Amino acid sequence: MKKQEITSFRKIRDVITTLFPIAAKRFPRFFPLMALETLCDVLRPFLGVYLTPMIVDGLVNGLPFGRLMTYACILLGGETLFTVIRQLAATALNKYQERLGNYFRERTGEHVMSLDFQLTEDKKALDQLEKANTGMDWYSGGVYGIANQFFLLAGNILKIGGFTAVIASRMPLLLAAVCVYVLISGIMTVKANRVELQAYEKLSKVNRLFEYFGWNIVDFRYGKDIRLYDGSAMLVNKWDSYQNESVGAWKWQAGSTRKYSLVSVVLDVARIVITYGYAGLLTIRGVLTPGTFTQMVESAGGLDATLGGLVWNVTELFKRCNYAYEYILFERYPAALPKGTRPVQNGPHRIEFRNVTFAYPGTDRKVLDGVDLTIEPGERLSLVGLNGAGKTTLVKLLCRLYDPSEGQILMDGTDIREYDYTAYMRQFAPVFQDFRLFGFSVLENICLKDIKDITPADRARAEEMIRKTGLAEMTEKLPKGLDTRIFKVFEEDGVEPSGGEQQKLAIARALYKDAPVVILDEPTAALDPVAEYDIYRQFNELVENRTALYISHRLSSSRFCDHIAVFSDGKVAEYGTHEELVNAPGGLYAKMFEAQAQYYR
């Protein structure tokens, strides 16, 4: 228990010292406005505590009307002033709730894009991302919600000091009774919050699955498959199943906290009876004046509400910071790959795989097993083999999306793990099988820059790549040329490129990058044979003096390459030129080539 409390205090400290400075730097007026709102909340009730008894006793004792009016005007004017100032501060603060939420969502998105790719396929990392998102939005209220509780806590501490001083001067026994009530009520609140945290842990995984199936149902990209394969029932049933699991967790939370809520209600009734009974008895006996009676009742009610609020603030602060701490954990999520600092030399590179073995995290199956392969600067290498032979995995390792389980990959004689990660990634321009285009303009998809950052030189180079990849005829017909948006995500008149056109756009983007190594993983799978031939025919011109790796099931592409590496069961089973391998008796490549060639004779 003690260890858990220490951990919670550390979480509060880490959340406040980490998130508050970030928010203050981005929105410098936010915290001063919070402080002003809190100050008004603290001062306003004490106007009534001190002036109301003077007015009541003045009426009883026949105080002059003018003085009574003065007290009343001070009370009314002061409360009005504090209310107006607080309302203005609250109105100004309202806009920060959404702005702070958007800002930290943007930071989360930036962090996701900077994570090692391996973590984007890691279940634990994805669960932590879900916890970070829900913890900062739904449960904690983000920095706004945490700061609100923090300032309410500070304000309540100040108000408790004032109310305690007033009650202790006349009714110390009532002060003790209220403190006992608040202590028991606080214990009930703490127990209820623990149940909520347990429910949150249960819901983090369910929410991710629930959102996955829910969004796929309404995502138009899946429309054809859902309709043609009648998949709507399956998706709805999955969604309904996880919804039931989610509802079950909420029901468990409600049932587990019900008894604590009932105890709190009984305690509240007892506190009201004791306060009015004890203060009324002292007034009847003449110990208290009517004005002091109202002061004690008002102060006791204020102290009760403030102490209750303090307990609530503390537990809420604990709870919200526990939720928001998941965001801190995600921000600090350990890197999957070690990063070096060695600079990368410009120009072509010699790449060498030395006894490289790899199994995807969480599995024992070796996708690559002891691969040795050398790629010379400027070489065209074709990687062929059946599905699952390890070709794409080899490329992922080369691009450092993953690191080998065993062995080394060298570039220019240096282990690639020693290089500066960002500089190393700039050496590769891959087009993977599952490449993605964005709902932006054609030009932005090729340059991958915001339109305001694209220079005339960038546009000219993009136009050159469009011509070389055979897209000029398509782009010339577009209503806004290269500035036409693709897809209909943002605009109804967005164009829908064919599969082949999308693939050519991806190739144009890779060539535009002008990286020393170009990787084309099934670059022409969506193209017809004639278009495929045109791409291959222009291959040397497109790639120029860069190193190129081809992965293709159509072995006609191999004839344009210097060497061919044939993969089988995670190993390089054959290596050589097209002529050497196609004439090798009983060779795997020869069999594959012959099997395809018969369809073109």
C-alpha positions, 0 to 999 in steps of 0.5 A: 500500500505504502509503495503504491502511494509513493508511486502515485505521488511520483506519477503526480510529480512527473505529470505536473513537472512534465506537462505543465511546462510544455503547456505554459510554453505553448499557451503562456496565458493559460495558467495566469487565467487559472490562478485568477479564476481560483483567487475569485473562487477563494475570496467570494464566499468569505464576503458572506461569512463575515458580512452576513452575520453583521447584517443579521445581528444589525437587524436584530439589534436595530442597527441604523438603516444606512449602515445595514445598507452599506454592509449589503452593498459591500456584500452585493458589490463584492460578490458581483465583482468577483463573479464577473471577473471569474466569469471573464476568466472562465470564458477565456479559459474555455477556448484552451480546453480544445486547444490544449487537447488538440496540441497534445494529440498533435504531439502524440501523432508526431511521436507515433511518426517518430517511433521505430517502425517495429513498435507500430506492429508491437501489441504492447506499444499499440496498447500503450498508445491506446492508453495514452490517447484515452488517458489524456482525453476521456479519463484525465481531461488532459492538461486542462482537466489536471490543471483545473483539479490542481488549482481547485485543490490549491483554492480549497486549501486556502478556503479550509484555512479560513473556514477552520479559523472561523469555526474554531473560534466559536465551535471547536467540537463541530470542527472535529465532527466535520473532520471525522465526516470528511475522513470517512467520506474521503476513504470511500472516495479513494476506494471508488477511484481504485475501482475506476482505475481497475476498470480503465486497465480492463477497457484499454485493450477492449477500446482499441479492438472496439474502435478497429472494428467500428471504424472499418465498418464505416471506412469507405476503403473497405466498402467493396470487400465488405459488400462482395464478400458479405462481411458486414455481419461478421464486422457488426458481430465483432463490434457488438461483442467488444461493445458488450465486453466494454459495457460489462466493464462499466457495469462491474465498475458501477456495481463495485462503487455502489456501496461507497456511494451509499455510505457517502449519502448517509454521512452527508445526512448525518453531518447536516443534522449535527451541524444544525442541531448543535448550532441551534442548541448553542443559539437557544442557550445564548452562547451564539447570536443569531448572526453568529448562528448563520455564520457557523452554519454557513462556515460549517457548510462551506468547510464541509463542502471544501473539505469534501472538495479537497478530498475529491480534488486529491483523489481526482488529481491522483486518478487523472495523473494516473491516467495521464501518466500513460501518456508520459510512458508512451512519450518515454517508450523505449526505442526498439532499435539502437541509434548511432551517431556516425555520419553517412557519406554521400554517394553510392554505397556497398552493402553487405549482409553477413550471416543475417538471421531474423525472426519477427518479434514474438515469434520463433520462425526464422524468416531469414536464416544465415543470409550472405549477400553483397550489393555493389554500388550502382548494381541492379539486383533482382530478389525473386522467390515464392511468397514468404521466402523472405524477400520483403523482410530483407528489404525491411532489415536493410531500411532499418525498419527492423534489426537482424536477430543475428548477423550484421548488415554493413554499408561501406564496411560499417555496421548500419547500427553505428550510423545516424538513424535519420541520415541512414534512412535518407539513403533509401527510396523504397516502394513497398507492396503496401505503399500509401498515398495521401488525400492531398494533391498529386504534387504533395504526394510526390514531394511529401512537402506542404504546398507552401514549402514546395519551390519551383525547382521541386515542381519542375523535378516532380514534373520530370518524374511524372514524365519518366514514369508515364503519368504525364497523360493522366496529370494533363487531364486533371482539372487542376493539374498537379494541384488536383487532390487525389481521393475524395477525403477532403474534396468531392471532386478529388480524383480516384487514380487507378491501381496502376496510376497509384503505383506509378505515383509511388515510383515517381515519389521514390525517384523524386527523393533521389536517394542512392538506393532505390527499392521497388517491392512488386513495383508493377503488380498493378500494371498490365504487361505493356505498361510493365514493359515500358517501366522496365524498358526505361529502368536504367534511365529512371534509376540512373547511377543509383543502386536498385533492388527489385522484388517481383514475381514476374521474372521478366524484370530480372532480365534488366538486372545485373544479378539475381538472388533466388530466395527459398526458405529464408536462404539465398538458394541461387545467385547469378545473372539471368543467363547463368540461372535460366540455364542451370539444370534443375535450378529453382530460377530456371523452373520458375522462369519456364513456368511463367514463360509458357504463358507468353509463348 
